[in-house]
Amino acid sequence: MDDYRRVTTILQASYNRESAAERNKTTKDSWKIEVRQDFLELLAVEAKTTLLEVGAGTGTDGLFFQEHGLKVICTDLSSAMVELCREKGLEAYVMDFLSLDFPSASFEAIYALNCLLHVPGANLPEVLGKLRDLLRPGGLFFLGVYGGIEREGINEQDWHNPPRFFAFHTDEFMQQAVAPFFELVSFKAIPLQRPDRHFQSLVLRRPLT
């Protein structure tokens, strides 16, 4: 827990100092748009209507899901990012992964894009357990992170100030990490323009029992 609290304190400072206006202008890679669309289509097939986005950032994805008819709630540990979400008309709260203050089984879907890579590996089971608790039985969870290698620590070359903590994991580690909490619906490794890592796209389901 000490590692988790230290990391979240650094992340809050980093994202609150970042230029919110500049981050709001960031364009999405085409593959990010594709995995988001794929998840939306799966939600539609299964008639899911409520979605929690954790690590929502500026709210771009939350707004996308809301515009397609879902009831969306966004959370982020950065008050600056939460304010950007609210400016887009999203219901949003300042919360980190372990302080998500919602009743159990509140959501039919959860969306987490490139945020769980800021969780120390030792704390990942606790975070996954918390997210499982918030998901209704049979609910869907999209988990997307960069990985393919096993490495944790502060990235001293990070352009944020203070530099952020990252945890990258192998495909095997990620699939083993989620197994005690979720059923694996699909796993995709999406190539990136760097030889040492790729994007890990996991669609997960909370078991019915």
C-alpha positions in Angstrom: 0.0 0.0 0.0 2.9 2.4 0.7 4.1 2.0 -2.9 0.6 2.6 -4.2 0.1 5.8 -2.2 3.5 7.1 -3.1 2.9 6.4 -6.8 -0.6 8.0 -6.8 0.7 11.1 -5.0 3.3 11.5 -7.8 0.7 11.0 -10.5 -1.6 13.5 -9.0 1.1 16.1 -9.0 2.2 15.2 -12.5 -1.2 15.4 -14.1 -2.4 18.4 -12.2 0.7 20.4 -13.4 0.3 19.2 -17.0 -1.3 21.7 -19.4 -4.9 20.5 -19.4 -5.6 22.5 -22.6 -2.7 20.8 -24.4 -3.8 17.4 -23.3 -7.3 18.1 -24.4 -6.0 18.6 -28.0 -4.3 15.2 -28.2 -5.5 13.1 -31.1 -6.1 9.4 -30.7 -4.2 6.7 -32.6 -6.3 4.8 -35.1 -5.9 1.5 -33.2 -7.2 3.1 -30.0 -10.3 4.2 -31.8 -10.7 0.7 -33.2 -10.5 -1.1 -29.8 -12.9 1.5 -28.3 -15.4 0.9 -31.1 -15.1 -2.9 -30.8 -15.9 -2.6 -27.1 -18.9 -0.4 -27.8 -20.2 -2.9 -30.3 -19.9 -5.7 -27.7 -21.7 -3.6 -25.1 -24.5 -3.0 -27.6 -24.8 -6.7 -28.4 -25.2 -7.5 -24.7 -27.4 -4.5 -24.0 -25.1 -3.0 -21.4 -26.2 0.5 -20.4 -24.0 1.7 -17.5 -20.2 2.3 -17.7 -17.5 3.4 -15.3 -14.4 4.8 -16.9 -11.4 4.8 -14.5 -8.4 6.9 -15.3 -10.6 8.9 -17.6 -8.1 11.7 -18.3 -9.8 14.5 -20.3 -13.0 12.4 -20.8 -12.7 11.8 -24.5 -13.6 8.2 -24.3 -16.2 8.8 -21.7 -17.9 11.3 -23.9 -17.8 8.8 -26.8 -19.6 6.2 -24.8 -22.1 8.8 -23.5 -22.9 10.0 -27.0 -23.7 6.4 -27.9 -26.3 6.1 -25.3 -24.5 4.8 -22.2 -24.9 6.2 -18.7 -21.3 7.0 -18.0 -19.4 7.9 -14.8 -15.8 9.0 -15.0 -13.1 8.9 -12.3 -9.5 10.2 -12.3 -7.1 10.9 -9.5 -6.3 14.4 -11.1 -8.7 17.2 -10.2 -7.6 19.0 -13.4 -8.6 16.0 -15.5 -11.9 15.6 -13.7 -12.7 19.3 -14.4 -12.1 18.6 -18.1 -14.5 15.7 -18.0 -17.2 17.8 -16.3 -16.7 20.6 -19.0 -17.7 17.9 -21.5 -21.0 17.2 -19.6 -19.7 14.1 -17.9 -20.4 13.0 -14.4 -16.9 12.8 -13.0 -15.2 12.4 -9.6 -11.7 12.7 -8.2 -10.9 9.1 -7.1 -8.0 6.7 -7.4 -8.5 3.0 -8.0 -8.7 2.0 -4.3 -11.0 4.9 -3.3 -13.7 4.2 -5.9 -16.7 5.1 -3.7 -19.6 3.3 -5.4 -21.8 0.4 -4.2 -20.9 -3.1 -5.2 -22.2 -4.3 -8.6 -23.0 -0.7 -9.7 -21.9 -1.0 -13.3 -22.5 -3.2 -16.3 -19.2 -2.2 -17.9 -15.8 -0.8 -16.9 -13.3 0.9 -19.3 -9.7 1.4 -18.3 -7.3 2.6 -21.1 -3.6 3.0 -20.2 -4.2 3.7 -16.6 -3.6 0.4 -14.8 0.0 0.6 -16.0 0.5 3.1 -13.2 -0.3 0.5 -10.6 2.7 -1.3 -8.9 2.5 -5.0 -9.6 2.3 -5.8 -5.9 -0.9 -3.7 -5.7 -2.5 -4.9 -8.9 -4.5 -7.8 -7.4 -6.1 -5.4 -4.9 -7.1 -3.0 -7.7 -8.5 -5.8 -9.9 -10.5 -7.1 -6.9 -11.9 -3.6 -6.3 -12.9 -3.3 -10.0 -14.5 -6.7 -10.0 -16.6 -5.8 -7.0 -18.0 -2.7 -8.8 -18.9 -4.8 -11.9 -22.2 -6.6 -12.0 -22.0 -10.4 -12.5 -21.8 -11.0 -16.2 -20.5 -7.4 -16.7 -17.7 -6.5 -19.1 -14.3 -4.9 -18.4 -12.0 -3.5 -21.0 -8.4 -3.3 -19.8 -5.8 -1.8 -22.1 -2.2 -1.2 -21.3 1.2 -1.1 -22.9 3.3 -4.1 -22.1 5.2 -7.1 -23.5 8.1 -6.7 -21.2 8.5 -6.9 -17.4 9.6 -3.6 -16.0 8.5 -1.3 -13.2 9.7 2.1 -11.9 9.9 5.8 -12.4 10.6 6.8 -16.0 13.3 9.4 -15.4 13.1 10.4 -19.1 9.3 11.1 -18.8 8.3 14.6 -20.0 5.9 15.0 -17.1 7.1 16.8 -14.0 7.4 14.9 -11.7 8.2 11.9 -13.8 5.6 9.1 -13.6 5.8 5.5 -12.5 5.1 2.8 -15.0 4.6 -1.0 -14.7 4.9 -3.0 -17.9 4.1 -6.7 -17.8 4.4 -9.6 -20.2 1.3 -11.1 -21.9 1.6 -14.1 -19.6 1.7 -12.0 -16.5 -1.3 -10.0 -17.4 -3.5 -13.0 -18.3 -2.4 -14.7 -15.0 -3.1 -11.6 -13.0 -6.7 -11.2 -14.2 -7.6 -14.9 -14.0 -8.5 -15.0 -10.2 -11.1 -12.2 -10.8 -12.4 -12.4 -14.4 -13.1 -14.6 -17.3 -11.0 -13.8 -20.3 -13.3 -12.9 -23.3 -10.4 -11.9 -25.6 -6.8 -10.9 -25.6 -5.0 -9.0 -28.4 -1.4 -7.9 -28.7 -1.4 -4.8 -30.9 2.0 -3.9 -32.5 3.5 -0.4 -31.8 6.3 1.5 -33.4 8.8 0.3 -30.9 10.4 -3.2 -30.9 10.4 -3.7 -27.1 6.6 -3.5 -26.3 3.1 -3.6 -27.7 -0.4 -2.8 -26.5 -2.3 -5.4 -24.6 -6.1 -5.3 -25.2 -8.1 -7.5 -22.8 -11.8 -7.9 -22.7 -12.9 -9.5 -19.4 -16.1 -10.6 -17.8 -17.1 -10.9 -14.1 -18.3 -14.5 -13.7 -22.0 -15.0 -13.0 -21.2 -16.9 -9.8 
